[in-house]
Amino acid sequence: MTGGELKQLRHDLADALGRRMTTGDMAKLCGLAPKNGAETMQKWEDGVGPSGPAAALLSVLACASERHDIDPTVLDAGELNGEYVEFLEDRYRAMMRAEILRRLS
């Protein structure tokens, strides 16, 4: 994930959640230290982006936004019809949004 992609993700999550997302909020989602987490997130946005566990976590949380694809193996919809798959995707995205809001509260 590049710095630009991270910044776009912050905006995408803000749209999905219907609230402003700060770099501090993103740092909290990643489990970064409150003291300098926002600064680290800002450096990532301005630079090469996160790597390792932070990048993996953010790629999962990105599914809260409809602008990001859900890994097909997550839902393993297989032979299900398209309408039910859409239902599962909607429910999964709603669960991700609820989890993000829980982590930020």
C-alpha positions in Angstrom: 0.0 0.0 0.0 1.5 3.3 -1.0 1.2 6.6 0.9 -1.3 7.9 -1.7 -3.4 4.7 -1.4 -3.4 5.1 2.4 -4.6 8.6 2.2 -7.4 7.6 -0.3 -8.4 4.8 2.0 -8.8 7.3 4.9 -11.1 9.3 2.7 -13.0 6.2 1.5 -13.5 5.1 5.1 -14.7 8.5 6.1 -17.3 8.4 3.3 -18.4 4.8 4.3 -18.7 5.7 8.0 -20.3 9.1 7.4 -17.7 10.9 9.6 -14.4 12.5 9.3 -11.4 10.3 9.7 -8.1 11.8 11.0 -4.7 10.4 10.8 -5.1 9.8 14.6 -8.1 7.7 13.9 -6.3 5.6 11.4 -3.4 5.2 13.8 -5.8 4.0 16.5 -7.2 1.4 14.0 -3.7 0.2 13.4 -2.9 0.0 17.1 -0.1 2.6 16.9 0.9 4.4 20.1 -1.3 7.3 20.9 1.7 9.5 21.6 3.1 9.5 18.0 0.7 7.3 16.0 -0.9 10.2 14.1 2.6 11.5 13.2 3.5 8.0 11.9 0.3 7.8 9.9 1.0 11.2 8.4 4.6 10.1 7.5 3.1 7.0 5.8 0.6 9.0 3.9 3.4 11.4 2.7 5.8 8.6 2.0 5.9 5.0 1.0 3.0 3.8 3.1 2.7 1.2 5.7 4.0 -2.4 5.5 3.7 -5.6 7.4 0.8 -6.0 9.9 -0.5 -2.5 9.6 -0.8 -2.8 5.8 -2.5 -6.2 6.1 -5.0 -4.8 8.7 -5.8 -1.8 6.6 -6.4 -3.9 3.6 -9.0 -5.8 5.5 -10.6 -2.7 7.0 -10.8 -1.2 3.5 -13.7 -3.6 2.8 -15.9 -1.3 4.9 -15.9 0.9 1.8 -17.7 -0.1 -1.4 -14.8 1.4 -3.3 -12.6 -1.5 -2.3 -13.1 -5.1 -3.4 -13.6 -7.9 -0.9 -11.2 -10.8 -1.3 -13.3 -13.5 -2.9 -11.9 -16.1 -0.5 -13.4 -14.2 2.5 -17.0 -14.9 1.6 -16.3 -18.1 -0.3 -19.6 -17.7 -2.1 -18.8 -20.4 -4.6 -22.0 -21.6 -6.3 -24.3 -19.0 -4.7 -26.4 -16.8 -6.9 -25.5 -13.2 -7.5 -28.2 -11.7 -5.4 -27.2 -13.7 -2.3 -23.6 -12.8 -2.8 -24.5 -9.1 -2.9 -26.4 -9.6 0.4 -23.3 -11.3 2.0 -21.0 -8.5 0.7 -23.4 -5.9 2.2 -23.5 -7.6 5.5 -19.7 -8.0 5.6 -19.2 -4.4 4.8 -21.7 -3.4 7.6 -19.8 -5.6 10.0 -16.5 -4.0 9.1 -18.0 -0.5 9.5 -19.4 -1.5 12.9 -16.0 -2.9 14.0 -14.2 0.3 12.9 -16.6 2.5 14.9 -16.2 0.2 17.9 -12.4 0.5 17.7 -12.6 4.3 17.5 -15.0 4.7 20.4 
